[in-house]
Every structure is written in structure tokens, then in C-alpha cells.
Amino acid sequence: MCRSIHRLREGTTPATDDEIYEAARQYVRKVSGFGKPTAKHQAAFDEAVAEIAASSKRLLETVTATLTG
């Protein structure tokens, strides 16, 4: 579905918070259909991005910890 979102668990360095946030924003844009949300929808859009970014960060930390530990 989101071909332009790059895998964040590749390479030797962990994904940065900015990379995780941008991937979450791209995902929300794709799902919502908004390239840029209207002022009416901005708060919901921002909340969704924050939730997905937080979940993605937890996922990446967990996966990394189980691979190395």
C-alpha cells in the first residue's frame, strides 16, 4: 500500500525519531487520502501521526532488543 515508505529496520544504525515520524506521516497521508489535511482535520491528522510514530518506535525497539539480546 505505501510503497514509498522505506523499511526502518534496515542498515546498521537504528531509525531516528525523524525517520519514524516521517514514515508515520506518510502512512496517515495514504490512509486518510489527505496530502495536506484541512484546518478542520489537522488535529485528528496530527494525533494519528503521533500515535503511529509512538507505536512504530516501540515496535522497532522491541524487535531490535530481541534480535540483539
C-alpha positions in Angstrom: 0.0 0.0 0.0 2.7 2.5 0.9 5.5 1.8 -1.5 7.4 4.9 -0.7 7.7 4.2 3.0 11.2 2.7 3.5 11.9 -0.1 5.9 13.2 1.5 9.1 14.8 -1.7 10.5 17.5 -2.0 7.8 21.1 -1.0 8.0 23.4 -0.8 10.9 22.1 2.3 12.6 18.7 2.5 14.3 16.0 4.7 12.7 15.9 8.2 14.0 12.9 9.8 15.6 12.5 12.0 12.5 12.6 8.9 10.2 9.9 7.2 12.3 7.8 10.4 12.3 8.0 10.9 8.6 7.1 7.2 7.9 4.1 7.7 10.2 3.1 10.9 8.5 3.3 9.2 5.1 1.2 6.3 6.3 -1.5 8.7 7.6 -1.5 10.7 4.4 -2.0 7.5 2.4 -4.8 6.1 4.6 -6.6 9.4 5.0 -6.3 10.5 1.4 -5.1 13.9 2.5 -1.8 15.2 1.1 -2.2 18.1 3.4 -5.2 18.0 5.8 -7.6 20.9 6.0 -7.6 23.0 9.2 -10.7 21.2 10.2 -8.9 17.8 10.1 -5.4 18.9 11.2 -5.8 17.9 14.9 -7.0 14.4 14.0 -4.3 14.0 11.4 -1.5 15.1 13.9 -2.9 12.8 16.6 -2.9 9.9 14.3 0.7 10.6 13.2 1.8 10.8 16.8 0.1 7.6 17.8 1.5 5.7 14.8 5.0 7.1 15.4 5.0 6.1 19.0 3.7 2.6 18.2 6.4 2.2 15.4 9.1 3.3 17.8 8.1 0.8 20.4 7.9 -1.9 17.7 11.4 -1.1 16.4 12.9 -1.0 19.9 11.3 -4.4 20.8 12.4 -6.0 17.6 15.9 -4.7 17.9 16.1 -5.8 21.5 15.0 -9.3 20.7 17.4 -9.6 17.7 20.4 -8.5 19.8 19.5 -10.0 23.1 
